[in-house]
Amino acid sequence: METNGSHGITVRCKRIILFPLPFQGHISPMIQLANILHTHGFKITIIHTEYNSPNPSNYPHFIFKSIKDRFSEITDKLPGNLDTNYFLKHLNESCVDSFRDCLAALLAESGEERVACVITDAVFYFAQAVADDLKLPRIVLRTSSIGCVLAYNVLPFYSKKAYFNLTKQDSDYEEPVPEYPTLKFKDVVKITNNPQGMGDFTSNMLSQMKASSGIIWNTFKELEECELETLPQDFPVPSFTLGPFHKYFSASTSSLIVQDRTIFSWLDKQPSKSVVYVSFGSVAYITESEFQEVAHGLDNMGLPFLWAIRPGMVVGSEWLESLPEKFLERVGERGRIVKWSPQQEVLAHPATGCFWTHNGWNSTLESICEGVPMICSPWFVDQPINARYVSDVWKIGVLLEDGFKRVGIEKAIKRVMTGKEGQEMRDRITCLKEKVNLSLAEGGSSFRSLNNLVDYISSF
Ligand code: UDX
């Protein structure tokens, strides 16, 4: 039943319960999705872990329920020897009881107000069995690209083919992967250092995505048209591509770290499209020597740069201790370093000329939305897949194929920032930016997909 709210919002008298994975790159799109659904009249409850919990005061229109996790048992393993598969498996086991109790209590107390469904991050594969037990439809939010999921679905993580242990000396290293030829063996090597664990994790996640009532993707049809066509063969559940989510609002408020906004007065003084923006996201780590190569690359290229260095991002350092000697004096006003930037606004700033990124999916999408070509330094999981798409499929950036080497860095920055090749990349990404805007506008693909999702949830 629908009624008209006092502010013109259709009130659907239905509540949706959402359960984000507690990492920046996953919390942001889930909160953005919650806001999108709220503006379509649904009431929102967020179940969240104690670890990395969102700040409820930023969202007075949502109800928040904290559940006990047992992260303290393993967080001492962060950041150094983090095995992502182990960590995600632990998460899926440690939250079962508290999530089930919380969800059951919410359903019991909902009374007249119907709970339509629960939307969980796809990584929380355990939630499908809980939702089934409670006879509640579960829709998943997958925060990566569709291409990433299709690749995960066919990559032979369990095989003995040694795909995952090749070194640069192996002749296969540059070859396309037969199961997913968009990728090279060298990309697959980067996805994980624990193929067995990754195989267990992906098979659990993918099977529970296939068993769900639907999949929401933070992508848009025009970007992944072929992938979207292939998807139903292996994922025969409704799919909704209503991204990029962050474009529904003026700026994101779901940052877990305080964003340094002092940089705008500096950015405002830089020439148009001159600044190289560097950030490797919320979980990637680099070694001290890689960090120094980045610094030398930025020093040598001679262009203005803004570098977001997350405290603890350099293994063994608190923050800037490992910078090359006199680096800060040498670059002077040409460079700015912050701990955490207001990234979406930096990318939208006219002075920003390119984005040197780890290619987390949010960062990749944010760059596309602002028409900023990329330099790609992927670290792990979906990032090498995103980077290969950026460089070889969409051709909107340059992949640092040999890792962090100052000479390669300088060359890559030149390729993106100057000359015909750079201009062509900029033209292609500008064209994608226009497609984003069309997809979100009335009648566009994301607009229609959102309406389909709203109708679908309303039908439960
Ligand atoms: C993680 C995984 O690494 C990634 O591969 C997966 O796709 C999502 O989860 P993360 O490292 O958090 O991603 O990167 P990304 O997905 O790009 O998200 C980072 C978010 O932090 C972006 O929304 C970005 O705007 C924001 N950010 C980053 C800032 O606000 N300031 C910064 O300085 C850096």
Residues whose N, C-alpha, C, O or C-beta is under 5 A from the ligand:
A	BS01	UDX	Q24 G25 H26 S28 T143 S279 F280 G281 S282 V283 A284 A308 K339 W340 S341 P342 Q343 Q344 N359 G360 W361 N362 S363 T364 F380 D382 Q383
